[in-house]
């Protein structure tokens, strides 16, 4: 068998090649979003599961038990 002639390019082949070349040159590497500035004294609402006996310990002192938990955690974190 003799060499078969190449089949002519179709519009879809050319379009696919052009799109691939365009994508390679325009694709940017995603950068991590900048961390927001921390404001001193701002608290964040979180959901936290605490054992009942630990919660009762902090609540025995009356109002301000959340502040006492926060203070204990800050001390444990070395801050």
C-alpha positions in Angstrom: 0.0 0.0 0.0 1.2 3.4 -0.8 1.3 6.3 1.6 -2.2 7.5 2.1 -2.6 11.3 1.8 -3.3 13.2 5.0 -6.9 14.0 5.5 -7.5 17.8 5.3 -7.9 19.7 8.6 -11.4 20.4 9.5 -12.7 23.5 11.2 -13.2 21.7 14.4 -9.5 20.6 14.5 -8.3 24.1 14.0 -10.7 25.5 16.5 -9.7 22.9 19.1 -6.0 23.7 18.6 -6.6 27.4 18.8 -8.7 27.1 22.0 -6.0 24.9 23.6 -3.2 27.4 22.6 -5.3 30.3 24.0 -6.0 28.5 27.2 -2.3 27.8 27.8 -1.4 31.4 27.4 -4.3 32.9 29.4 -4.6 30.5 32.3 -3.4 32.1 35.5 -2.3 30.2 38.6 -4.8 30.7 41.3 -3.4 32.7 44.2 -4.5 32.2 47.7 -6.8 35.0 48.8 -5.1 37.5 51.2 -5.8 36.9 54.8 -8.1 39.6 56.2 -6.6 41.9 58.7 -7.2 40.9 62.3 -8.9 43.5 64.4 -8.0 43.4 68.1 -10.8 42.5 70.5 -13.1 41.2 67.7 -14.8 37.9 68.6 -15.9 35.2 66.1 -19.0 33.1 66.6 -18.2 29.4 66.5 -19.9 26.2 67.5 -17.9 24.2 70.0 -18.8 20.9 71.7 -17.7 20.9 75.4 -18.2 18.1 77.9 -21.1 18.8 80.2 -19.0 18.7 83.4 -16.5 21.3 81.9 -19.4 23.6 80.9 -20.9 23.3 84.4 -17.6 24.2 86.0 -17.4 27.5 84.1 -21.1 28.3 84.5 -20.9 27.8 88.3 -19.4 31.3 88.5 -22.5 32.9 87.0 -22.5 35.4 84.1 -19.2 35.8 82.2 -18.7 32.0 81.8 -17.8 32.4 78.1 -15.2 35.0 79.0 -13.7 32.6 81.6 -13.6 29.8 79.0 -11.9 32.2 76.5 -9.4 33.3 79.2 -8.5 29.6 80.0 -8.0 28.8 76.4 -5.9 31.9 75.8 -3.7 30.9 78.8 -3.4 27.3 77.6 -2.4 28.6 74.1 0.4 30.7 75.8 -1.1 34.1 74.9 
